[in-house]
Amino acid sequence: MLQQAGLLELLAAEMHIAELEQALAEARSAATIDPLTGALNRRGFDSAFQREVARSRRSGAGLALALIDLDNFKRFNDAHGHHAGDQALIHLVHVLHAAMRPSDVLSRFGGEEFVLLLPATALTDANVAIARFQRQLAAQPLSGQSVVLTFSAGVVVQQTGESLDALIQRADSAAYAAKRAGKNCVVSG
């Protein structure tokens, strides 16, 4: 009888530990994932960026970064409502995830801006990939809206010793150049 009671206590303790581990995993996910789109948030991106920079240094391969900005998003939100705007963001992430390599890292950086890390990728290859993502997005209208979404992107490759802030700033400048060039295009920075 005493032995059975000890076993029951052990089982209860193991179940409690499993529940705590699950709660910890959920808390970690909430801290690194954008709740709307399921893409990484900035905290998650910072961690992934540090990991990819270290891998890039070890391998000597390039680390490309694209800043993606949905075109005319404010106008879309104003015309169709914020729920439709949320659906547009979710749709973009869905299309990008389907087209990305498993090693690529997507993060929602703010509002309608996303950052995509392309490990072991040269600038020309990154430009080709982002242009392909644009075509795939254009081929899949937003469900229930029959609206085709487009985005402008700035693409850069990290220079030796370049900080994340400097890299993002270069990509942001290139994305603004893409907007000024008529939108729905890719500009290298």
C-alpha positions as CSV (number, residue, x, y, z in Angstrom):
1,M,0.0,0.0,0.0
2,L,2.8,2.4,0.9
3,Q,4.6,1.5,-2.3
4,Q,1.5,2.3,-4.4
5,A,1.2,5.7,-2.7
6,G,4.8,6.4,-3.5
7,L,4.2,5.5,-7.1
8,L,1.2,7.7,-7.3
9,E,3.1,10.6,-5.9
10,L,5.9,10.1,-8.4
11,L,3.4,9.9,-11.3
12,A,1.7,13.1,-10.1
13,A,5.1,14.9,-9.8
14,E,6.1,13.7,-13.3
15,M,2.7,15.0,-14.7
16,H,3.3,18.3,-12.9
17,I,6.8,18.6,-14.4
18,A,5.4,17.9,-17.9
19,E,2.8,20.6,-17.4
20,L,5.4,23.1,-16.3
21,E,7.6,22.2,-19.3
22,Q,4.7,22.7,-21.6
23,A,3.9,26.1,-20.0
24,L,7.6,27.1,-20.4
25,A,7.6,26.1,-24.0
26,E,4.4,28.2,-24.6
27,A,5.9,31.2,-22.8
28,R,9.1,30.9,-24.9
29,S,7.0,30.8,-28.1
30,A,5.0,33.8,-27.0
31,A,8.1,35.8,-26.4
32,T,9.5,35.1,-29.9
33,I,6.6,34.7,-32.2
34,D,4.3,37.4,-33.6
35,P,0.8,36.3,-32.5
36,L,-1.0,37.5,-35.6
37,T,1.2,36.1,-38.4
38,G,3.1,33.3,-36.7
39,A,6.4,34.8,-38.0
40,L,9.2,35.6,-35.6
41,N,9.0,38.9,-33.8
42,R,12.0,41.1,-33.2
43,R,13.2,39.2,-30.2
44,G,13.0,35.9,-32.1
45,F,14.7,37.5,-35.1
46,D,17.5,38.9,-32.9
47,S,18.3,35.4,-31.7
48,A,18.1,33.9,-35.1
49,F,20.3,36.6,-36.6
50,Q,23.0,36.0,-34.0
51,R,22.9,32.3,-34.8
52,E,23.1,32.9,-38.5
53,V,25.9,35.4,-38.2
54,A,27.9,32.8,-36.3
55,R,27.2,30.2,-38.9
56,S,28.1,32.6,-41.7
57,R,31.4,33.4,-40.0
58,R,32.3,29.7,-39.6
59,S,31.3,28.8,-43.2
60,G,32.4,32.0,-44.9
61,A,29.1,32.0,-46.8
62,G,27.2,35.2,-47.3
63,L,24.2,36.2,-45.2
64,A,21.6,38.1,-47.2
65,L,18.8,40.1,-45.7
66,A,15.7,41.4,-47.4
67,L,13.4,44.1,-45.9
68,I,9.9,43.5,-47.3
69,D,7.2,46.1,-47.2
70,L,3.7,45.5,-48.4
71,D,2.7,48.1,-51.0
72,N,-0.2,50.5,-50.3
73,F,-1.0,48.8,-47.0
74,K,-2.5,51.9,-45.4
75,R,-4.7,52.4,-48.4
76,F,-5.7,48.7,-48.3
77,N,-6.5,49.0,-44.5
78,D,-8.6,52.2,-45.1
79,A,-10.5,50.6,-47.9
80,H,-11.1,47.1,-46.6
81,G,-10.8,47.5,-42.8
82,H,-8.3,46.3,-40.3
83,H,-9.5,42.7,-40.2
84,A,-8.8,42.5,-44.0
85,G,-5.4,44.1,-43.3
86,D,-4.6,41.5,-40.7
87,Q,-5.7,38.8,-43.3
88,A,-3.3,40.4,-45.8
89,L,-0.4,40.2,-43.4
90,I,-1.2,36.5,-42.6
91,H,-1.5,35.8,-46.3
92,L,1.9,37.3,-47.1
93,V,3.5,35.2,-44.3
94,H,1.8,32.1,-45.6
95,V,2.9,32.6,-49.2
96,L,6.5,33.4,-48.0
97,H,6.7,30.4,-45.7
98,A,5.6,28.2,-48.6
99,A,8.3,29.6,-50.9
100,M,11.2,29.8,-48.5
101,R,13.9,27.3,-47.9
102,P,13.9,25.6,-44.5
103,S,17.1,27.6,-43.6
104,D,15.5,31.0,-44.3
105,V,14.2,33.0,-41.4
106,L,11.1,35.3,-41.6
107,S,10.3,38.0,-39.0
108,R,7.6,40.6,-38.7
109,F,9.6,43.7,-38.0
110,G,6.7,46.1,-37.5
111,G,3.4,46.9,-39.1
112,E,3.6,45.7,-42.7
113,E,7.4,45.3,-42.7
114,F,9.0,42.0,-42.6
115,V,12.7,40.9,-42.6
116,L,13.8,37.8,-44.3
117,L,17.3,36.3,-43.6
118,L,18.7,34.2,-46.4
119,P,21.7,32.3,-45.1
120,A,24.5,31.2,-47.4
121,T,23.1,33.4,-50.2
122,A,24.9,35.8,-52.5
123,L,23.3,39.1,-53.4
124,T,22.3,38.1,-56.9
125,D,20.7,34.9,-55.7
126,A,18.8,36.8,-52.9
127,N,17.5,39.2,-55.6
128,V,16.3,36.3,-57.7
129,A,14.6,34.6,-54.7
130,I,12.8,37.8,-53.6
131,A,11.6,38.4,-57.2
132,R,10.3,34.8,-57.2
133,F,8.5,35.5,-53.9
134,Q,6.9,38.5,-55.5
135,R,5.6,36.5,-58.5
136,Q,4.2,33.8,-56.1
137,L,2.4,36.4,-54.1
138,A,0.9,38.0,-57.2
139,A,-0.2,34.5,-58.4
140,Q,-2.2,34.0,-55.2
141,P,-4.9,36.7,-54.6
142,L,-6.0,37.4,-51.1
143,S,-8.8,34.9,-50.3
144,G,-12.3,36.4,-50.3
145,Q,-11.0,39.8,-51.5
146,S,-9.7,38.9,-55.0
147,V,-7.0,41.5,-54.3
148,V,-3.5,40.9,-55.5
149,L,-0.9,42.0,-52.9
150,T,2.5,43.3,-53.9
151,F,5.6,44.3,-51.9
152,S,8.7,46.3,-52.4
153,A,12.0,44.9,-51.0
154,G,15.5,46.1,-50.2
155,V,18.1,43.3,-50.4
156,V,21.6,43.5,-48.9
157,V,24.4,41.1,-47.9
158,Q,26.1,41.6,-44.5
159,Q,29.5,43.0,-44.8
160,T,32.3,41.8,-42.4
161,G,31.7,43.1,-38.9
162,E,28.5,45.0,-39.9
163,S,26.0,45.4,-37.1
164,L,22.4,44.3,-37.4
165,D,21.3,48.0,-37.1
166,A,23.6,49.0,-40.0
167,L,22.4,46.1,-42.1
168,I,18.8,46.9,-41.5
169,Q,19.4,50.5,-42.3
170,R,20.9,49.6,-45.6
171,A,18.0,47.3,-46.4
172,D,15.5,49.9,-45.4
173,S,17.1,52.5,-47.7
174,A,17.0,50.0,-50.5
175,A,13.3,49.3,-49.8
176,Y,12.5,53.0,-49.9
177,A,14.3,53.2,-53.2
178,A,12.1,50.3,-54.4
179,K,9.0,52.3,-53.3
180,R,10.2,55.4,-55.1
181,A,10.9,53.3,-58.3
182,G,7.2,52.5,-58.6
183,K,6.7,49.7,-56.0
184,N,6.5,46.0,-56.5
185,C,10.2,45.8,-57.2
186,V,13.5,44.7,-55.6
187,V,16.4,47.0,-55.1
188,S,19.9,46.0,-53.8
189,G,21.6,48.1,-51.3
